[in-house]
C-alpha cells in the first residue's frame, strides 16, 4: 500500500509542478525535503546531484525531476535493479534504458502537453539508478574516473562477465565456468573492494555492487561479495570513505548531465525537430546547455 500511495502522491506532485509552467521559484518544494520524498533528510545527495547536473532546466521542471528521482527510494525500495544492488548490473542497466525509452515515448509530439509528467517520472527514475551506480559499486575503488557509458545511443545492457569499454572493468554478475573472481577481504578499505577476475589468461578488475539483505535476489559470487554497508558511498558522513564519496558524487553529477544529452538525442532520433522543440520547453530561458558529444 505504501508504494501505491507514494506513486499516486508523487505523480500528482509532478503533474502539478509541470502544469505550473514557470509559476514557482527556484527553491525546491517542501515535499522534496521531508519524508517520504527525501533520500536522506540530513544529506540529500540525489537532490543535490540532480540539481547540479541539470541546472540549465526550468525550476519547475527540475523540481519535478528531483521529485521523481527521490521517490524511487520508497516506491522501489525492495527492487535491487533500481539501485544497482546485489550485482544486478543487467537489471539496473535495463531500468535505465527502459525508463529513458518510456520518457521518449511520452514526449511524442502527437501526445498532449500533460504527458510531459510521464516523461519526467520516467527520466527521474533512470537518473536515480545511474546515480546509485557510482555510490553502490566499487567503480571508484577500482580507479574508475570516467563515465560508465558516454554514448548518445540507448544505455547499454551490462551483462555478466562482459567488459565495459570505457574502463576495461569486468561486470561480475553470477558465476561463469572457468572464471575465477577473488577479493582480498582481509585488506583495509579501499583495497578490500578491489576485485580481480581471471578470464582465461587475463586478470582484469572486477565490478561488483553491495548486497542488500531485504532486496530479493543476489548475483554476487561469495568469493567477491561485500555488503551495502561495507561498500556504499551514499553519504559524506560514512567515516573513511569521504574521498570516495566525493569522487562518486562527481561522476554521478557528470552522468546526470550526460543522460540529458542522451535523452535529447533519443528524442531527436524518434521524433525529429518536433520532438526536439518539445523537449526544449524544459530549458530555462537563456540557459547554456551542455556540450552534448559522445565520450
Secondary structure, DSSP 8 states (H G I E B T S, - for coil): -HHHHHHHHHHHHHHHHHHHSS-S-SS--HHHHSTTS-S-TT--HHHHHHHHHTTTB-HHHHHHHHHHHHTHHHHTTT-GGGGT-TT-HHHHHHHHHHHHHHHHHHT-TTS-GGGHHHHHHHHHHHHHHHHHHHHHBSTTTTT--S-S---SSS-----TT-B-TTT--EE--S--TTEEEEE-TTS-TTGGG-EEEEETTEEEEEE-B-B-TTSS-----GGG--BHHHH----TTSTT-HHHHHHHHHHHHHHHHHHHHHHHHHHHHHHHHHHHHHHHTTB-TT---------
